[in-house]
Amino acid sequence: MFEIPASIDAAQDALAGQDYVCGRALATVAFLSMKLGRPLFLEGEAGTGKTEIAKAIAAALGRKLIRLQCYEGLDAASAVYEWNFAEQMIAIRTAEATGGADRDALKTELFTEDYLISRPLLDAMRPQPGGAPVLLIDEIDRTDAPFEAFLLEALSDFAVTIPELGTIRAPEPPIVILTSNRTREVHDALKRRCLYHWVDYPDFDREIEILHARAPEAAENLSREVVAFVQALRSEDLFKKPGVAETIDWAKCLLALDMIELSPQVIADTLGAILKYQDDIQKLQGAEATQLLDKVRAELNAA
């Protein structure tokens, strides 16, 4: 286990040590979240690195990463625990067959830790090797208002209640990071409980740094063309703009093809690495991709 960074610069360096390149504003809010024990709420477009910062923090601190992937219909029980009904039924059948424990004793035995299946929120409240874990609550905007209300209470007390066992309270609050792709607005009450940061697309220089960290084998010329082309795509009228994750994926695809520079043909062949909707891909077919590449190269040469 490693200590919480002592300064913003130390936090930024710790993240950089895990190949997570970020600006000072994000490093500041991450540092304050760890220092003050406050949940960190990260909002922004998909693919901008919100999930990755939780992984980087966990790795930098030597802590366990516990991820709760949110989805429509997620409820408190599914996020906290469930009982192992199959094992409970076996115990019941065994007791019936052997004429064992009476009903009340059997009921008490069935609802113990032996038959409890922990889910992410309960895991995050338990002691973990290396210290309090990093709890990533990913894409909270996919859930509904009742789950948000439950989560607000759980994060206020850092405790969860299991009716049969009582309240389980974290001996040390986990480092909590919530992410949202803003498919809907998250309630203000939950946001107020957290430190907030909007994670935007990086500028050209920052994205080059990120690509160097994640795909260091890419030549400088190819990296600059890839980043410039992706940034140009983000200014186009697309259904889904490519994120930083797509920039990295595309660069790795081009490296796998032994490309040293972009061409209209290789762009057409690999568009599926950066665009995920057919309508967007069709917009970049043929002359459109060539014109965009020419524009990008002219701007790079002028710079």
VOGU-873404 format. One record per residue (C-alpha): z, y, x; residue in one letter. Coordinates in steps of 0.25 Angstrom, whole numbers, plus 5000, padded with zeros to 4 digits. Layout:
# residues N
ZYXA
...
This chain:
# residues 303
500050005000M
499750145005F
500450275001E
499850374992I
499050475000P
499950595004A
498850705002S
497550734995I
496750715008D
497450585010A
497050534996A
495650574999Q
495650505012D
496250375006A
495150374995L
494050395006A
494650275013G
494250195001Q
492850255001D
493250344989Y
492650484992V
493250594983C
493450744983G
494750814985R
494950834970A
494950684967L
495750654979A
496750754975T
496950704961V
497050564966A
498050604976F
498950674965L
498750554956S
499350464967M
500450564971K
500950594957L
500750464951G
499850524940R
498650444934P
497350494939L
496250514928F
494850514933L
493650554924E
492250564927G
490850494926E
490750354929A
490450314944G
491150434950T
492250354957G
493450364947K
493650214947T
493450204962E
494550304966I
495650214960A
495050094968K
495150184981A
496550234978I
497050094976A
496350044989A
496850164997A
498350144992L
498249994993G
498649984978R
498149884968K
497049944959L
497249904944I
496049944935R
496149954920L
494649964915Q
494650034902C
493749994891Y
493550024876E
494649944868G
495649934880L
497049934874D
498449944880A
498649794880A
497349754887S
497749864898A
499149814900V
499349664897Y
499049544889E
499749414886W
499149284892N
498949224878F
498249094884A
499549064892E
500449104881Q
499749004872M
499848894882I
501348924884A
501548914868I
500748784867R
501548724879T
502848764872A
502448704859E
501948574865A
503248564873T
504248614863G
504648714873G
505248854871A
505548914857D
504749014851R
505549134856D
505749084870A
504249054870L
503849194865K
504749254876T
504049174887E
502649204882L
502749354884F
503149364898T
502449404911E
501949264913D
500949284901Y
500649434904L
499349474909I
499349614915S
498249714913R
498049834922P
499049924916L
500149824917L
499749784931D
499849934935A
501249944930M
501749824939R
502049834954P
500849804962Q
500749764977P
500549894985G
501149984975G
500750044962A
499350004958P
498150094955V
497850084940L
496450124937L
496150144922I
494650154922D
493850214912E
494950254902I
493950334894D
493450194888R
494750174881T
495350234869D
496450334865A
497550224862P
497350164876F
497450304882E
498750334875A
499350194880F
498850234894L
499450364893L
500850304890E
500650194901A
500350294912L
501450394908S
502550284910D
501750194919F
502250074910A
501749974900V
502449904889T
502249754886I
503049734873P
503449594877E
503849634891L
504249774890G
503849894898T
503249884912I
503350004920R
502650034933A
503650034945P
502650134952E
501550204944P
500150154947P
499150254952I
498350274939V
496850314939I
496150334926L
494650344925T
493750394914S
492150414913N
492450514901R
491650424891T
492750494882R
493850594884E
495250534888V
496450594881H
497050714887D
498450644887A
498050534896L
497250634905K
498550724906R
499350604911R
498350604923C
497850684934L
496350704931Y
495050714939H
493650724935W
492750634945V
491450694946D
490150654953Y
490250684968P
489450794974D
488350754984F
489250754997D
490350674990R
489450574985E
488850554999I
490250535004E
490550424993I
489250354996L
489550355011H
490850295008A
490350184999R
488950155005A
489150195019P
487950115024E
486950205016A
486150305025A
486450445024E
485050485018N
485150375008L
486550415004S
486150555002R
484850524994E
485650424985V
486750524982V
485850644980A
484950554970F
486150514962V
486750654961Q
485350694956A
485350584946L
486650644941R
485950774937S
484950694929E
485150674914D
485650534915L
486450444905F
487350404916K
487450474929K
487650394942P
489050394948G
489450384962V
489550234960A
488050224957E
487750314970T
488550204978I
487850094971D
486450144973W
486650174987A
487150034989K
485949984982C
484950064991L
485650015003L
485549864998A
484049894997L
483949955011D
483550095006M
483650215015I
483250315006E
482850334991L
481450314985S
480950324971P
480750174971Q
482150134976V
482750234966I
482050164954A
482450024959D
483950064960T
484150154949L
485050054942G
486050074953A
486350214949I
485850224934L
486450134924K
485650174911Y
484150134909Q
483850274903D
484350344916D
483550244925I
482250274917Q
482450424920K
482450394935L
481150304935Q
479850344941G
479650494945A
481050544941E
481750464952A
480650514962T
480850664958Q
482350654959L
482350584973L
481350694978D
482350804972K
483550734979V
482850724992R
482350874992A
483850914989E
484350825000L
483350885010N
483651025006A
485151005008A
